Amino acid sequence: MSAISRLKYGSPNRFEAFSWYFMRVSGAVLLLVAVLHLLIMHVWYGVDAIDYRFVVGRWASPLVQVYDLALLLFAITHGVNGTRWVIDDYIHSRGWNLTLKAALYVLTVIFILMGATVIFTFDPDTSTTALNTVAAVFAR
Amino acid sequence: MRVTLRIKRFNPERDEKQHWEEHEVDVEPNDQLLDALNKVKWYDDGSLTYRRSCAHGVCGSDAMVVNGRNRLACKVLMKDLGKKVTVEPIRGLPVIKDMVVDMEPFFARYRAVKPYLINDNEPPADRERLQSIEDRERFDDTTKCILCACCTTSCPSFWANGEYVGPAAIVQAHRFIFDSRDMAVHERLEIMNDTMGVWRCRTVFNCVECCPREIDITRAIGEVKKAILNGGVGG
């Protein structure tokens, strides 16, 4: 028997099963949440109504904050898990595989923290100042 | 009718890499592609090499890429292929010569799923292990596999990562996992529950499109995934 004849598969670890199930559930949730977001913002209110004041008013509501956090979490984790699959499919060198996945997870944490920070600590006054500063730079 | 066969050739004693060769042959519309290849081999170039045995779509020897799709040369008729037909070896396995590939990696994956009935109980003394029609029906589709490797070698996941167990082996596992007489369901599900097992399937459906036995392979793979998630095959 050659070495290849003794191929062994199997794992008692259910992580991959969970990951597969999660992709289906998060995909369905994203479809609902993203389409609803699109309908509310672009059909119900319309793009003409969306300006800075509109966004400030919107983010004052805890319901919108939770909604946007759900959109952020599901979109990032769904996308990251898909990218992990692509890396596992195509990057066979163990070193590169681990490096890329580590970078992916670090980016995931950074993006989730950045998004969540903006959603929950958004302060219209500070932001107005920042906006004016940026506007002033471009106005020069 | 006269057709041109564009064949991907490789002779390890002569060639450094694969190259295309063209042969013109006269065929009847109802001839199989295998008949056309035989004409090339018998009357034109005896060095053309391919596997064939039953010539009736049962042995699964003559899988090849025909006009870009995995087919059995004996199950496809010349009238359905056009005037110019390209023929290549199946992809993802090492080419030995012309259409002949090394099938050992494929069969190693087949063996890895334990493709045989496991039941340590003493069988009835006077008869075989009986099974209801409904229980037999449960895995009927996956009993049709002839191990031609069309599915596994059409699968992008297998091309990208040769460690993947591949659709054919999962079909074989399905055949026993859903057999009410088999006692090793959990052992088999554990084999399938591997990063390189059933979870590498990305539901591309290439396997379903090319299976010469028309097995609903992606559905079978989905059923195995669900069984792993549910911790068994259930009622």
Chai-1 contact restraints between the chains, C-beta under 6 A:
chainA,res_idxA,chainB,res_idxB,connection_type,confidence,min_distance_angstrom,max_distance_angstrom,comment,restraint_id
A,I4,B,A108,contact,1.0,0.0,6.0,A-B,restraint_1
A,S5,B,A108,contact,1.0,0.0,6.0,A-B,restraint_2
A,L7,B,A108,contact,1.0,0.0,6.0,A-B,restraint_3
A,L7,B,A112,contact,1.0,0.0,6.0,A-B,restraint_4
A,Y9,B,A112,contact,1.0,0.0,6.0,A-B,restraint_5
A,Y9,B,V165,contact,1.0,0.0,6.0,A-B,restraint_6
A,Y9,B,I191,contact,1.0,0.0,6.0,A-B,restraint_7
A,Y9,B,D194,contact,1.0,0.0,6.0,A-B,restraint_8
A,Y9,B,G197,contact,1.0,0.0,6.0,A-B,restraint_9
A,G10,B,E190,contact,1.0,0.0,6.0,A-B,restraint_10
A,G10,B,I191,contact,1.0,0.0,6.0,A-B,restraint_11
A,G10,B,D194,contact,1.0,0.0,6.0,A-B,restraint_12
A,S11,B,N193,contact,1.0,0.0,6.0,A-B,restraint_13
A,S11,B,D194,contact,1.0,0.0,6.0,A-B,restraint_14
A,E16,B,T195,contact,1.0,0.0,6.0,A-B,restraint_15
A,E16,B,W199,contact,1.0,0.0,6.0,A-B,restraint_16
A,A17,B,I228,contact,1.0,0.0,6.0,A-B,restraint_17
A,A17,B,L229,contact,1.0,0.0,6.0,A-B,restraint_18
A,W20,B,W199,contact,1.0,0.0,6.0,A-B,restraint_19
A,Y21,B,L229,contact,1.0,0.0,6.0,A-B,restraint_20
A,D89,B,A160,contact,1.0,0.0,6.0,A-B,restraint_21
A,D89,B,N161,contact,1.0,0.0,6.0,A-B,restraint_22
A,Y90,B,A160,contact,1.0,0.0,6.0,A-B,restraint_23
